[in-house]
Amino acid sequence: MPCLRSLRLAVAVASLTGLASAAQAADWNLATPYGDASFHTVNTKQFADDVREATDGELDITVHSGGSLISHGEIKPSVRRGTVQAGEIFLSILSNESPVFELDTLPGLAGSYDEAWALWQASKPVIEELFAEQGMKPLYAVPWPSQGIYTDIALDDPAQFEGLRVRAPNINTQRLTENLGGLPTETEESDIPTAFSTGRVDAMITSVSTGESMAAWDYVSHFTDANLWIPKNIIFVNQKAFDRLDQASQDALLEAAAQAEQRGWEASKADMAGSAQALEENGITISEPVDAVAKALSEAGDTLFQDWESRADDRAKALIEEYRSNIE
């Protein structure tokens, strides 16, 4: 009989262990507004695959691309509520929450990948605090190539900005457009071709990557490589969902995130070169701003930065000082 009781006890323990293991398994949804052709989405899906492999399927993340699950503007609120466990957004769409979220869209602040990385390292602790206050945890951030201006004409006179309807995906693009005399228009990336074909927009400020992925040569002919700023996407999770993971899964998630960040920055550099080549091969003329346009952009950017300083708190201004001291 003792042997029988021992056997029953072993079976019961094994059963409970199995239930505990099953309870720890998690299926997550990650919403992103970017299409499958974007290097960001390729990287995000690789991140999900890496997590799945590292946890032996205990944490299974399904990436919903192209805004198929939730629209861009609803991703962060949905992650905050826990409706979805994870999301990816263009960081500067949060500019109305804090001037810190505007840092990577301030003209002239970070004009190279090395400077953009230094800016991210300086601002990351504060951004993590801001997300934590709302019950979320940033995992990693990946930049877009520098931003320029797409038009269907050659930009050789600042007067051409007057009344120009410009696709502006964030507040600083809107402000810069207004400072130049243009009319900012909100248009999601997936709606860009339709917006041009219906005349809702005449121009857009974005990267060579977006231009290539959206086949910009179908509706514009010129790209003015103005190197305005190097903005980022940020990937983040609901803190409660993260806390429900066991320690091994948390560690695997964070390790995969660190790898995705490094891979993503390198992918951005490679994509910038490849996308520029694709644009030129498809007939788009790429050029640097002529002197008059460069001057107008610089003046508009200076006005934008002065406006930011008037709104920024001491913490945001301190980040600028820290960043500048790190790149000297």
KAKANOR-V713958 format. One record per residue. PSI is psi in degrees with one decimal (NA if undefined). BURIAL is 1 if it has 16 or more other ideal C-beta (glycine too) atoms within 10 Angstrom, else 0. Layout:
{{PSI/BURIAL} {PSI/BURIAL}}
This chain:
{{-42.1/0} {-35.5/0} {-39.3/0} {-43.3/0} {-39.2/0} {-40.0/0} {-43.3/0} {-40.5/0} {-41.5/0} {-41.1/0} {-41.9/0} {-43.2/0} {-42.4/0} {-39.1/0} {-45.1/0} {-37.3/0} {-40.3/0} {-40.2/0} {-39.9/0} {-40.6/0} {-41.6/0} {-36.1/0} {-28.1/0} {-22.2/0} {143.6/0} {137.2/1} {117.7/0} {152.1/1} {135.9/1} {118.8/1} {132.5/1} {143.7/1} {-5.7/1} {143.4/1} {169.7/1} {-22.8/0} {-16.8/0} {138.7/1} {-26.0/1} {-45.7/1} {-39.1/1} {-43.9/1} {-40.7/1} {-40.8/1} {-35.4/1} {-38.8/1} {-47.0/1} {-41.3/1} {-41.5/0} {-40.8/1} {-43.9/1} {-43.5/1} {-43.5/0} {-26.5/1} {8.9/1} {37.3/0} {0.8/0} {-29.3/1} {109.7/1} {110.3/0} {121.7/1} {122.5/1} {122.8/1} {105.3/1} {168.9/1} {25.9/1} {20.9/1} {-24.2/0} {-47.2/1} {143.9/1} {159.8/0} {-49.4/1} {-17.1/0} {-4.0/1} {-51.4/1} {-48.4/1} {-34.9/0} {-39.4/1} {-39.5/1} {-42.7/1} {-19.9/0} {8.9/0} {-40.6/1} {155.4/1} {-26.5/1} {158.7/1} {166.2/1} {130.4/1} {164.5/1} {114.1/1} {-40.2/1} {-4.7/1} {-8.7/1} {13.2/1} {-30.4/1} {-13.6/0} {-34.9/0} {140.7/1} {-20.6/1} {-34.3/1} {-7.9/1} {-9.7/1} {-40.1/1} {8.8/1} {28.5/1} {118.4/1} {133.8/1} {-4.8/0} {-46.4/1} {108.0/1} {7.3/0} {166.0/0} {-37.6/1} {-42.1/0} {-38.7/1} {-37.9/1} {-44.3/1} {-38.6/1} {-40.4/1} {-43.2/1} {-37.3/0} {-37.8/1} {-17.7/1} {-47.1/0} {-39.6/0} {-39.7/1} {-39.6/1} {-40.0/0} {-43.5/0} {-40.4/1} {-41.2/1} {-35.2/0} {-22.4/0} {15.6/0} {31.7/0} {159.5/1} {115.7/1} {142.4/1} {-48.8/1} {167.2/1} {145.0/1} {132.7/1} {156.2/1} {159.8/1} {164.4/1} {153.6/1} {137.1/1} {-167.8/1} {123.3/1} {131.6/1} {166.5/1} {12.1/0} {162.0/0} {129.4/0} {104.3/1} {8.5/0} {125.8/0} {-25.4/1} {-20.4/0} {-18.5/1} {-22.4/1} {118.0/0} {3.1/0} {125.5/1} {111.4/1} {128.8/1} {120.5/1} {102.6/1} {-4.2/1} {168.8/1} {-36.6/1} {-30.3/1} {-39.4/1} {-46.4/1} {-41.8/1} {-43.1/1} {-44.2/1} {-39.3/1} {-26.9/1} {-9.3/1} {6.2/0} {179.4/1} {104.8/1} {141.3/1} {130.2/1} {124.4/0} {124.6/1} {153.5/1} {-42.2/1} {-17.0/1} {3.7/1} {-51.3/1} {-43.1/0} {-40.0/0} {-40.2/1} {-43.5/1} {-27.8/0} {-1.2/0} {12.2/0} {-27.9/0} {150.4/1} {-18.8/1} {166.0/1} {145.6/1} {111.6/1} {-168.6/1} {168.9/1} {-29.4/1} {-47.6/1} {-40.5/1} {-41.3/1} {-45.4/1} {-26.9/1} {11.5/1} {56.9/0} {-23.9/1} {-12.3/1} {-17.1/0} {-5.8/1} {166.0/1} {-13.3/0} {145.2/1} {115.3/1} {110.3/1} {80.5/1} {-12.1/1} {53.0/1} {-47.4/1} {170.2/1} {91.4/1} {168.7/1} {155.1/1} {149.0/1} {138.1/1} {130.4/1} {164.3/1} {160.6/1} {127.1/1} {-40.2/1} {-39.2/0} {-39.9/1} {-43.5/1} {-25.4/0} {-15.1/0} {150.3/1} {167.5/1} {-40.5/0} {-40.2/0} {-38.1/1} {-45.7/0} {-41.8/0} {-39.4/1} {-46.4/1} {-36.1/0} {-42.6/0} {-35.4/1} {-42.8/1} {-40.0/0} {-39.6/1} {-36.5/1} {-48.9/1} {-43.7/0} {-40.0/1} {-39.5/1} {-39.7/1} {-37.9/0} {-35.8/1} {-44.1/1} {-45.5/0} {-38.6/0} {-33.7/1} {-45.7/1} {-45.1/0} {-38.7/0} {-39.4/1} {-41.5/1} {-41.9/0} {-39.7/1} {-46.8/1} {-39.4/0} {-25.7/0} {15.0/0} {2.6/0} {131.6/1} {122.1/0} {128.0/0} {157.0/0} {157.1/0} {138.6/1} {163.6/0} {-44.5/0} {-40.9/0} {-40.9/1} {-40.6/0} {-43.7/0} {-41.2/1} {-40.9/1} {-43.8/0} {-40.6/0} {-37.8/1} {-39.3/1} {-42.3/0} {-40.6/1} {-43.0/1} {-39.6/1} {-38.0/0} {-41.9/0} {-45.3/1} {-32.6/0} {-21.8/0} {-21.0/0} {142.8/1} {177.7/0} {-36.1/0} {-43.7/0} {-42.0/1} {-35.8/0} {-33.4/0} {-40.5/1} {-45.0/1} {-42.7/0} {-45.4/0} {-47.9/1} {-35.0/0} {-29.9/0} {-23.1/0} {-1.2/0} {NA/0}}
